[in-house]
Amino acid sequence: MKDKLVLTATETAEVLNIGLSSVYYLRDHNILPQLHDLPGVRFRAKDVYALAGEGSNAQEYTPFRFKELEAELKNKDARIQKLETILKGTTSRMLEALKEGGL
């Protein structure tokens, strides 16, 4: 199967050593993107092998790692927004204090 560019759901399950329902779970949760322009349920072999942790660039990209990075980015965006709100409030209070002090 290593020489194939595209894998079926059954072949994907074999490579990942999981059941078909788990393959569909990975697809439905955008962890393993499906190729929609082909008949049936098909996946890029490189995505499947990357998810399995095989290949030279397995550490560089996996759909699972992508999801992790998305979640991390969302958390950091929320923290940045909170810090911006705190900074704006602090700046506003400092300006008010300077105005009251006649500066």
N, CA, C and O atoms as a Tinker XYZ file with bonds, in Angstrom:
   412  protein
     1  N      0.808000   -1.198000    0.000000    73     2
     2  CA     0.000000    0.000000    0.000000    64     1     3
     3  C      0.856000    1.270000    0.000000    63     2     4     5
     4  O      0.354000    2.343000   -0.333000    81     3
     5  N      2.118000    1.171000    0.361000    73     3     6
     6  CA     2.977000    2.347000    0.490000    64     5     7
     7  C      3.136000    3.115000   -0.818000    63     6     8     9
     8  O      3.400000    4.317000   -0.790000    81     7
     9  N      2.980000    2.444000   -1.973000    73     7    10
    10  CA     3.184000    3.109000   -3.245000    64     9    11
    11  C      1.924000    3.786000   -3.768000    63    10    12    13
    12  O      1.974000    4.450000   -4.803000    81    11
    13  N      0.811000    3.636000   -3.087000    73    11    14
    14  CA    -0.448000    4.258000   -3.496000    64    13    15
    15  C     -0.477000    5.724000   -3.079000    63    14    16    17
    16  O      0.093000    6.110000   -2.059000    81    15
    17  N     -1.151000    6.527000   -3.888000    73    15    18
    18  CA    -1.331000    7.935000   -3.549000    64    17    19
    19  C     -2.625000    8.175000   -2.788000    63    18    20    21
    20  O     -2.745000    9.139000   -2.031000    81    19
    21  N     -3.603000    7.276000   -3.001000    73    19    22
    22  CA    -4.926000    7.402000   -2.405000    64    21    23
    23  C     -5.297000    6.085000   -1.748000    63    22    24    25
    24  O     -5.027000    5.014000   -2.291000    81    23
    25  N     -5.921000    6.168000   -0.573000    73    23    26
    26  CA    -6.353000    4.966000    0.141000    64    25    27
    27  C     -7.850000    4.994000    0.385000    63    26    28    29
    28  O     -8.429000    6.057000    0.608000    81    27
    29  N     -8.474000    3.836000    0.343000    73    27    30
    30  CA    -9.885000    3.716000    0.689000    64    29    31
    31  C    -10.023000    3.766000    2.216000    63    30    32    33
    32  O     -9.028000    3.746000    2.941000    81    31
    33  N    -11.245000    3.831000    2.677000    73    31    34
    34  CA   -11.486000    3.831000    4.127000    64    33    35
    35  C    -10.988000    2.531000    4.752000    63    34    36    37
    36  O    -10.412000    2.538000    5.840000    81    35
    37  N    -11.212000    1.421000    4.061000    73    35    38
    38  CA   -10.761000    0.118000    4.578000    64    37    39
    39  C     -9.240000    0.052000    4.649000    63    38    40    41
    40  O     -8.681000   -0.417000    5.640000    81    39
    41  N     -8.574000    0.520000    3.598000    73    39    42
    42  CA    -7.106000    0.533000    3.603000    64    41    43
    43  C     -6.582000    1.469000    4.688000    63    42    44    45
    44  O     -5.580000    1.175000    5.339000    81    43
    45  N     -7.249000    2.574000    4.874000    73    43    46
    46  CA    -6.862000    3.530000    5.917000    64    45    47
    47  C     -6.972000    2.880000    7.296000    63    46    48    49
    48  O     -6.084000    3.029000    8.135000    81    47
    49  N     -8.062000    2.162000    7.517000    73    47    50
    50  CA    -8.249000    1.464000    8.789000    64    49    51
    51  C     -7.122000    0.461000    9.025000    63    50    52    53
    52  O     -6.638000    0.318000   10.148000    81    51
    53  N     -6.706000   -0.232000    7.966000    73    51    54
    54  CA    -5.606000   -1.206000    8.089000    64    53    55
    55  C     -4.294000   -0.519000    8.448000    63    54    56    57
    56  O     -3.574000   -0.974000    9.336000    81    55
    57  N     -3.983000    0.579000    7.755000    73    55    58
    58  CA    -2.732000    1.297000    8.017000    64    57    59
    59  C     -2.696000    1.822000    9.450000    63    58    60    61
    60  O     -1.676000    1.730000   10.132000    81    59
    61  N     -3.837000    2.380000    9.899000    73    59    62
    62  CA    -3.886000    2.965000   11.237000    64    61    63
    63  C     -4.193000    1.945000   12.328000    63    62    64    65
    64  O     -4.143000    2.253000   13.519000    81    63
    65  N     -4.512000    0.725000   11.897000    73    63    66
    66  CA    -4.846000   -0.358000   12.829000    64    65    67
    67  C     -6.035000    0.030000   13.716000    63    66    68    69
    68  O     -6.014000   -0.137000   14.935000    81    67
    69  N     -7.069000    0.553000   13.053000    73    67    70
    70  CA    -8.295000    0.959000   13.747000    64    69    71
    71  C     -9.497000    0.446000   12.955000    63    70    72    73
    72  O     -9.334000   -0.044000   11.838000    81    71
    73  N    -10.665000    0.550000   13.504000    73    71    74
    74  CA   -11.877000    0.128000   12.819000    64    73    75
    75  C    -12.381000    1.196000   11.857000    63    74    76    77
    76  O    -11.958000    2.351000   11.912000    81    75
    77  N    -13.287000    0.793000   10.979000    73    75    78
    78  CA   -13.861000    1.724000   10.018000    64    77    79
    79  C    -14.588000    2.879000   10.701000    63    78    80    81
    80  O    -14.519000    4.018000   10.238000    81    79
    81  N    -15.274000    2.592000   11.787000    73    79    82
    82  CA   -15.996000    3.672000   12.481000    64    81    83
    83  C    -15.013000    4.724000   12.996000    63    82    84    85
    84  O    -15.345000    5.909000   13.037000    81    83
    85  N    -13.821000    4.310000   13.386000    73    83    86
    86  CA   -12.810000    5.266000   13.838000    64    85    87
    87  C    -12.290000    6.098000   12.679000    63    86    88    89
    88  O    -11.989000    7.281000   12.844000    81    87
    89  N    -12.183000    5.482000   11.500000    73    87    90
    90  CA   -11.774000    6.231000   10.305000    64    89    91
    91  C    -12.801000    7.318000   10.016000    63    90    92    93
    92  O    -12.440000    8.462000    9.740000    81    91
    93  N    -14.076000    6.962000   10.077000    73    91    94
    94  CA   -15.131000    7.940000    9.816000    64    93    95
    95  C    -15.156000    9.025000   10.899000    63    94    96    97
    96  O    -15.463000   10.182000   10.614000    81    95
    97  N    -14.837000    8.651000   12.127000    73    95    98
    98  CA   -14.743000    9.635000   13.206000    64    97    99
    99  C    -13.639000   10.649000   12.889000    63    98   100   101
   100  O    -13.839000   11.856000   13.020000    81    99
   101  N    -12.470000   10.144000   12.470000    73    99   102
   102  CA   -11.359000   11.030000   12.120000    64   101   103
   103  C    -11.748000   11.960000   10.979000    63   102   104   105
   104  O    -11.397000   13.140000   10.981000    81   103
   105  N    -12.473000   11.425000   10.008000    73   103   106
   106  CA   -12.931000   12.232000    8.879000    64   105   107
   107  C    -13.943000   13.280000    9.343000    63   106   108   109
   108  O    -13.818000   14.458000    9.008000    81   107
   109  N    -14.932000   12.856000   10.103000    73   107   110
   110  CA   -16.005000   13.747000   10.533000    64   109   111
   111  C    -15.519000   14.877000   11.437000    63   110   112   113
   112  O    -16.143000   15.937000   11.506000    81   111
   113  N    -14.411000   14.647000   12.125000    73   111   114
   114  CA   -13.852000   15.666000   13.021000    64   113   115
   115  C    -12.675000   16.401000   12.388000    63   114   116   117
   116  O    -11.880000   17.044000   13.074000    81   115
   117  N    -12.581000   16.291000   11.059000    73   115   118
   118  CA   -11.566000   17.000000   10.276000    64   117   119
   119  C    -10.136000   16.720000   10.721000    63   118   120   121
   120  O     -9.251000   17.560000   10.564000    81   119
   121  N     -9.924000   15.555000   11.266000    73   119   122
   122  CA    -8.570000   15.148000   11.631000    64   121   123
   123  C     -7.894000   14.501000   10.424000    63   122   124   125
   124  O     -6.682000   14.614000   10.236000    81   123
   125  N     -8.701000   13.824000    9.612000    73   123   126
   126  CA    -8.219000   13.182000    8.390000    64   125   127
   127  C     -9.109000   13.650000    7.239000    63   126   128   129
   128  O    -10.245000   13.195000    7.108000    81   127
   129  N     -8.596000   14.557000    6.406000    73   127   130
   130  CA    -9.428000   15.120000    5.347000    64   129   131
   131  C     -9.732000   14.104000    4.237000    63   130   132   133
   132  O     -8.850000   13.383000    3.770000    81   131
   133  N    -10.993000   14.072000    3.836000    73   131   134
   134  CA   -11.442000   13.174000    2.769000    64   133   135
   135  C    -11.257000   13.868000    1.420000    63   134   136   137
   136  O    -11.404000   15.086000    1.311000    81   135
   137  N    -10.937000   13.084000    0.404000    73   135   138
   138  CA   -10.877000   13.592000   -0.964000    64   137   139
   139  C    -12.276000   13.510000   -1.551000    63   138   140   141
   140  O    -12.788000   12.415000   -1.788000    81   139
   141  N    -12.891000   14.642000   -1.784000    73   139   142
   142  CA   -14.288000   14.655000   -2.215000    64   141   143
   143  C    -14.465000   14.502000   -3.719000    63   142   144   145
   144  O    -15.568000   14.190000   -4.168000    81   143
   145  N    -13.408000   14.712000   -4.519000    73   143   146
   146  CA   -13.583000   14.625000   -5.961000    64   145   147
   147  C    -13.433000   13.198000   -6.494000    63   146   148   149
   148  O    -13.480000   12.987000   -7.706000    81   147
   149  N    -13.257000   12.238000   -5.623000    73   147   150
   150  CA   -13.145000   10.835000   -6.026000    64   149   151
   151  C    -14.350000   10.056000   -5.511000    63   150   152   153
   152  O    -14.940000   10.415000   -4.491000    81   151
   153  N    -14.712000    8.989000   -6.222000    73   151   154
   154  CA   -15.859000    8.195000   -5.757000    64   153   155
   155  C    -15.535000    7.457000   -4.454000    63   154   156   157
   156  O    -14.392000    7.077000   -4.204000    81   155
   157  N    -16.552000    7.270000   -3.647000    73   155   158
   158  CA   -16.359000    6.576000   -2.375000    64   157   159
   159  C    -15.643000    7.448000   -1.369000    63   158   160   161
   160  O    -15.492000    8.655000   -1.561000    81   159
   161  N    -15.210000    6.825000   -0.309000    73   159   162
   162  CA   -14.467000    7.545000    0.736000    64   161   163
   163  C    -12.995000    7.259000    0.519000    63   162   164   165
   164  O    -12.537000    6.127000    0.675000    81   163
   165  N    -12.267000    8.289000    0.159000    73   163   166
   166  CA   -10.841000    8.160000   -0.142000    64   165   167
   167  C    -10.056000    9.234000    0.613000    63   166   168   169
   168  O    -10.542000   10.331000    0.887000    81   167
   169  N     -8.809000    8.854000    0.934000    73   167   170
   170  CA    -7.925000    9.757000    1.668000    64   169   171
   171  C     -6.567000    9.790000    0.985000    63   170   172   173
   172  O     -6.163000    8.817000    0.349000    81   171
   173  N     -5.860000   10.917000    1.117000    73   171   174
   174  CA    -4.484000   10.984000    0.618000    64   173   175
   175  C     -3.630000   10.048000    1.457000    63   174   176   177
   176  O     -3.680000   10.081000    2.687000    81   175
   177  N     -2.856000    9.224000    0.794000    73   175   178
   178  CA    -1.998000    8.276000    1.507000    64   177   179
   179  C     -1.025000    9.017000    2.422000    63   178   180   181
   180  O     -0.754000    8.567000    3.535000    81   179
   181  N     -0.499000   10.152000    1.957000    73   179   182
   182  CA     0.480000   10.888000    2.784000    64   181   183
   183  C     -0.152000   11.368000    4.088000    63   182   184   185
   184  O      0.518000   11.402000    5.120000    81   183
   185  N     -1.451000   11.746000    4.054000    73   183   186
   186  CA    -2.136000   12.166000    5.285000    64   185   187
   187  C     -2.305000   10.993000    6.243000    63   186   188   189
   188  O     -2.124000   11.130000    7.453000    81   187
   189  N     -2.654000    9.841000    5.680000    73   187   190
   190  CA    -2.859000    8.640000    6.494000    64   189   191
   191  C     -1.551000    8.216000    7.142000    63   190   192   193
   192  O     -1.509000    7.939000    8.341000    81   191
   193  N     -0.474000    8.166000    6.347000    73   191   194
   194  CA     0.817000    7.747000    6.891000    64   193   195
   195  C      1.366000    8.773000    7.884000    63   194   196   197
   196  O      2.024000    8.407000    8.859000    81   195
   197  N      1.098000   10.047000    7.637000    73   195   198
   198  CA     1.528000   11.071000    8.595000    64   197   199
   199  C      0.794000   10.897000    9.919000    63   198   200   201
   200  O      1.385000   11.036000   10.990000    81   199
   201  N     -0.501000   10.591000    9.836000    73   199   202
   202  CA    -1.280000   10.357000   11.047000    64   201   203
   203  C     -0.776000    9.128000   11.789000    63   202   204   205
   204  O     -0.817000    9.066000   13.018000    81   203
   205  N     -0.300000    8.153000   11.024000    73   203   206
   206  CA     0.249000    6.938000   11.623000    64   205   207
   207  C      1.643000    7.178000   12.195000    63   206   208   209
   208  O      2.179000    6.333000   12.912000    81   207
   209  N      2.227000    8.331000   11.875000    73   207   210
   210  CA     3.563000    8.641000   12.385000    64   209   211
   211  C      4.670000    8.047000   11.546000    63   210   212   213
   212  O      5.794000    7.880000   12.020000    81   211
   213  N      4.359000    7.727000   10.297000    73   211   214
   214  CA     5.348000    7.166000    9.394000    64   213   215
   215  C      5.792000    8.224000    8.400000    63   214   216   217
   216  O      5.087000    9.207000    8.171000    81   215
   217  N      6.947000    8.022000    7.819000    73   215   218
   218  CA     7.426000    8.934000    6.788000    64   217   219
   219  C      8.430000    9.917000    7.342000    63   218   220   221
   220  O      8.528000   10.117000    8.552000    81   219
   221  N      9.177000   10.532000    6.434000    73   219   222
   222  CA    10.253000   11.420000    6.848000    64   221   223
   223  C      9.738000   12.718000    7.457000    63   222   224   225
   224  O     10.399000   13.306000    8.313000    81   223
   225  N      8.555000   13.173000    7.018000    73   223   226
   226  CA     8.051000   14.433000    7.550000    64   225   227
   227  C      6.868000   14.228000    8.486000    63   226   228   229
   228  O      6.027000   15.115000    8.634000    81   227
   229  N      6.805000   13.069000    9.112000    73   227   230
   230  CA     5.668000   12.762000    9.987000    64   229   231
   231  C      5.571000   13.742000   11.152000    63   230   232   233
   232  O      4.469000   14.057000   11.603000    81   231
   233  N      6.712000   14.229000   11.645000    73   231   234
   234  CA     6.682000   15.169000   12.760000    64   233   235
   235  C      6.327000   16.574000   12.303000    63   234   236   237
   236  O      5.856000   17.386000   13.100000    81   235
   237  N      6.552000   16.874000   11.008000    73   235   238
   238  CA     6.291000   18.209000   10.512000    64   237   239
   239  C      4.801000   18.469000   10.353000    63   238   240   241
   240  O      4.322000   19.552000   10.690000    81   239
   241  N      4.064000   17.490000    9.845000    73   239   242
   242  CA     2.643000   17.708000    9.590000    64   241   243
   243  C      1.850000   16.435000    9.807000    63   242   244   245
   244  O      2.165000   15.380000    9.256000    81   243
   245  N      0.843000   16.554000   10.601000    73   243   246
   246  CA    -0.181000   15.525000   10.682000    64   245   247
   247  C     -1.497000   16.270000   10.864000    63   246   248   249
   248  O     -1.517000   17.342000   11.469000    81   247
   249  N     -2.577000   15.731000   10.361000    73   247   250
   250  CA    -3.862000   16.392000   10.583000    64   249   251
   251  C     -4.161000   16.580000   12.073000    63   250   252   253
   252  O     -4.734000   17.594000   12.469000    81   251
   253  N     -3.773000   15.604000   12.895000    73   251   254
   254  CA    -3.995000   15.718000   14.334000    64   253   255
   255  C     -3.191000   16.881000   14.910000    63   254   256   257
   256  O     -3.700000   17.654000   15.722000    81   255
   257  N     -1.924000   17.002000   14.482000    73   255   258
   258  CA    -1.076000   18.099000   14.957000    64   257   259
   259  C     -1.660000   19.447000   14.530000    63   258   260   261
   260  O     -1.606000   20.422000   15.280000    81   259
   261  N     -2.215000   19.489000   13.321000    73   259   262
   262  CA    -2.857000   20.697000   12.829000    64   261   263
   263  C     -3.987000   21.111000   13.761000    63   262   264   265
   264  O     -4.102000   22.284000   14.114000    81   263
   265  N     -4.822000   20.156000   14.161000    73   263   266
   266  CA    -5.929000   20.452000   15.074000    64   265   267
   267  C     -5.396000   20.948000   16.417000    63   266   268   269
   268  O     -5.953000   21.875000   17.006000    81   267
   269  N     -4.326000   20.337000   16.896000    73   267   270
   270  CA    -3.721000   20.788000   18.151000    64   269   271
   271  C     -3.258000   22.239000   18.037000    63   270   272   273
   272  O     -3.487000   23.048000   18.937000    81   271
   273  N     -2.607000   22.553000   16.926000    73   271   274
   274  CA    -2.112000   23.906000   16.719000    64   273   275
   275  C     -3.247000   24.909000   16.581000    63   274   276   277
   276  O     -3.137000   26.041000   17.054000    81   275
   277  N     -4.337000   24.505000   15.937000    73   275   278
   278  CA    -5.509000   25.373000   15.845000    64   277   279
   279  C     -6.058000   25.703000   17.227000    63   278   280   281
   280  O     -6.384000   26.855000   17.517000    81   279
   281  N     -6.159000   24.687000   18.076000    73   279   282
   282  CA    -6.667000   24.901000   19.434000    64   281   283
   283  C     -5.722000   25.802000   20.228000    63   282   284   285
   284  O     -6.168000   26.681000   20.965000    81   283
   285  N     -4.427000   25.580000   20.076000    73   283   286
   286  CA    -3.442000   26.414000   20.766000    64   285   287
   287  C     -3.545000   27.867000   20.309000    63   286   288   289
   288  O     -3.474000   28.789000   21.122000    81   287
   289  N     -3.712000   28.060000   19.009000    73   287   290
   290  CA    -3.849000   29.404000   18.468000    64   289   291
   291  C     -5.105000   30.091000   19.002000    63   290   292   293
   292  O     -5.077000   31.274000   19.341000    81   291
   293  N     -6.187000   29.354000   19.073000    73   291   294
   294  CA    -7.443000   29.913000   19.594000    64   293   295
   295  C     -7.269000   30.349000   21.049000    63   294   296   297
   296  O     -7.733000   31.421000   21.436000    81   295
   297  N     -6.601000   29.519000   21.855000    73   295   298
   298  CA    -6.347000   29.863000   23.259000    64   297   299
   299  C     -5.469000   31.105000   23.379000    63   298   300   301
   300  O     -5.712000   31.968000   24.222000    81   299
   301  N     -4.451000   31.186000   22.531000    73   299   302
   302  CA    -3.553000   32.342000   22.586000    64   301   303
   303  C     -4.275000   33.606000   22.133000    63   302   304   305
   304  O     -4.058000   34.678000   22.697000    81   303
   305  N     -5.131000   33.488000   21.120000    73   303   306
   306  CA    -5.913000   34.647000   20.689000    64   305   307
   307  C     -6.792000   35.155000   21.827000    63   306   308   309
   308  O     -6.915000   36.363000   22.030000    81   307
   309  N     -7.399000   34.238000   22.564000    73   307   310
   310  CA    -8.254000   34.629000   23.689000    64   309   311
   311  C     -7.426000   35.330000   24.771000    63   310   312   313
   312  O     -7.866000   36.322000   25.351000    81   311
   313  N     -6.235000   34.810000   25.035000    73   311   314
   314  CA    -5.363000   35.439000   26.037000    64   313   315
   315  C     -4.931000   36.831000   25.593000    63   314   316   317
   316  O     -4.885000   37.757000   26.403000    81   315
   317  N     -4.617000   36.979000   24.317000    73   315   318
   318  CA    -4.215000   38.282000   23.789000    64   317   319
   319  C     -5.359000   39.282000   23.927000    63   318   320   321
   320  O     -5.148000   40.424000   24.334000    81   319
   321  N     -6.556000   38.851000   23.592000    73   319   322
   322  CA    -7.721000   39.735000   23.709000    64   321   323
   323  C     -7.921000   40.170000   25.159000    63   322   324   325
   324  O     -8.211000   41.336000   25.426000    81   323
   325  N     -7.766000   39.240000   26.089000    73   323   326
   326  CA    -7.920000   39.575000   27.505000    64   325   327
   327  C     -6.845000   40.574000   27.936000    63   326   328   329
   328  O     -7.137000   41.527000   28.659000    81   327
   329  N     -5.606000   40.359000   27.497000    73   327   330
   330  CA    -4.524000   41.282000   27.850000    64   329   331
   331  C     -4.733000   42.658000   27.229000    63   330   332   333
   332  O     -4.426000   43.676000   27.850000    81   331
   333  N     -5.254000   42.691000   26.005000    73   331   334
   334  CA    -5.547000   43.980000   25.372000    64   333   335
   335  C     -6.604000   44.748000   26.168000    63   334   336   337
   336  O     -6.494000   45.963000   26.335000    81   335
   337  N     -7.607000   44.055000   26.650000    73   335   338
   338  CA    -8.662000   44.678000   27.447000    64   337   339
   339  C     -8.085000   45.239000   28.740000    63   338   340   341
   340  O     -8.411000   46.358000   29.137000    81   339
   341  N     -7.231000   44.463000   29.395000    73   339   342
   342  CA    -6.584000   44.921000   30.631000    64   341   343
   343  C     -5.710000   46.145000   30.349000    63   342   344   345
   344  O     -5.730000   47.117000   31.104000    81   343
   345  N     -4.951000   46.090000   29.267000    73   343   346
   346  CA    -4.060000   47.190000   28.913000    64   345   347
   347  C     -4.846000   48.468000   28.603000    63   346   348   349
   348  O     -4.454000   49.555000   29.026000    81   347
   349  N     -5.935000   48.340000   27.878000    73   347   350
   350  CA    -6.765000   49.507000   27.572000    64   349   351
   351  C     -7.331000   50.119000   28.852000    63   350   352   353
   352  O     -7.339000   51.339000   29.013000    81   351
   353  N     -7.803000   49.266000   29.758000    73   351   354
   354  CA    -8.340000   49.762000   31.023000    64   353   355
   355  C     -7.291000   50.465000   31.848000    63   354   356   357
   356  O     -7.546000   51.527000   32.416000    81   355
   357  N     -6.113000   49.879000   31.918000    73   355   358
   358  CA    -5.016000   50.472000   32.687000    64   357   359
   359  C     -4.595000   51.809000   32.086000    63   358   360   361
   360  O     -4.379000   52.784000   32.806000    81   359
   361  N     -4.481000   51.844000   30.765000    73   359   362
   362  CA    -4.097000   53.083000   30.081000    64   361   363
   363  C     -5.132000   54.179000   30.323000    63   362   364   365
   364  O     -4.789000   55.334000   30.575000    81   363
   365  N     -6.395000   53.795000   30.240000    73   363   366
   366  CA    -7.468000   54.755000   30.464000    64   365   367
   367  C     -7.405000   55.325000   31.876000    63   366   368   369
   368  O     -7.546000   56.533000   32.067000    81   367
   369  N     -7.194000   54.462000   32.861000    73   367   370
   370  CA    -7.100000   54.935000   34.255000    64   369   371
   371  C     -5.879000   55.825000   34.464000    63   370   372   373
   372  O     -5.946000   56.792000   35.223000    81   371
   373  N     -4.784000   55.520000   33.813000    73   371   374
   374  CA    -3.578000   56.344000   33.931000    64   373   375
   375  C     -3.802000   57.728000   33.320000    63   374   376   377
   376  O     -3.377000   58.737000   33.882000    81   375
   377  N     -4.466000   57.766000   32.175000    73   375   378
   378  CA    -4.744000   59.051000   31.551000    64   377   379
   379  C     -5.668000   59.903000   32.416000    63   378   380   381
   380  O     -5.466000   61.110000   32.546000    81   379
   381  N     -6.672000   59.279000   32.999000    73   379   382
   382  CA    -7.575000   59.992000   33.904000    64   381   383
   383  C     -6.822000   60.534000   35.106000    63   382   384   385
   384  O     -7.063000   61.662000   35.536000    81   383
   385  N     -5.914000   59.739000   35.647000    73   383   386
   386  CA    -5.129000   60.195000   36.800000    64   385   387
   387  C     -4.220000   61.357000   36.428000    63   386   388   389
   388  O     -4.035000   62.278000   37.223000    81   387
   389  N     -3.656000   61.324000   35.239000    73   387   390
   390  CA    -2.803000   62.419000   34.784000    64   389   391
   391  C     -3.620000   63.701000   34.588000    63   390   392   393
   392  O     -3.161000   64.793000   34.925000    81   391
   393  N     -4.834000   63.560000   34.041000    73   391   394
   394  CA    -5.699000   64.716000   33.847000    64   393   395
   395  C     -6.081000   65.336000   35.197000    63   394   396   397
   396  O     -6.071000   66.556000   35.365000    81   395
   397  N     -6.413000   64.475000   36.136000    73   395   398
   398  CA    -6.783000   64.957000   37.478000    64   397   399
   399  C     -5.609000   65.623000   38.173000    63   398   400   401
   400  O     -5.788000   66.546000   38.968000    81   399
   401  N     -4.410000   65.153000   37.870000    73   399   402
   402  CA    -3.194000   65.731000   38.473000    64   401   403
   403  C     -2.742000   66.985000   37.765000    63   402   404   405
   404  O     -1.768000   67.609000   38.185000    81   403
   405  N     -3.421000   67.371000   36.703000    73   403   406
   406  CA    -3.081000   68.603000   36.000000    64   405   407
   407  C     -1.958000   68.432000   35.011000    63   406   408   409
   408  O     -1.355000   69.426000   34.607000    81   407
   409  N     -1.652000   67.230000   34.607000    73   407   410
   410  CA    -0.567000   67.043000   33.629000    64   409   411
   411  C     -1.074000   66.831000   32.255000    63   410   412
   412  O     -0.285000   66.660000   31.325000    81   411
